Amino acid sequence: MEKQPSSLVPLHWFGFGYAALVASGGIIGYAKAGSVPSLAAGLLFGGLAGLGAYQLSQNPRNVWVFLATSGTLAGIMGMRFYNSGKFMPAGLIAGASLLMVAKVGISMIG
């Protein structure tokens, strides 16, 4: 029996949106506070998330770059949120990263 294509949004489209969120967060951090580390980290992790999303678009089982990127960001930004208690930007990125890890995990099961 052939598997029916899902009518839901493909995972890689969420991945591209997530990558844009991460990269734009770095750019905003630089624009508002002049933080070069925020810019560098945002562009690096946003680029890696974008690469992972591209890999997902080519092969939905090729999740490892995307999973490693979102998992790393969930950990780093989760600790920053825990220590600072500030939702912006750490809580937002940690939450989005956790959602991406969960979404990838669910897609691997299904």
Buried (B, 14 or more C-beta within 10 A) or exposed (E): EEEEEEEEEBBBEBBBBBBBBBBEBBBBBBEEEEBEEBBEBBBBBBBBBBBBBBBBBEEEEBBEBBBBBBBBBBBBBBEBBEEEEEEEBBBBBBBBBBBBBEBBEEBEEE
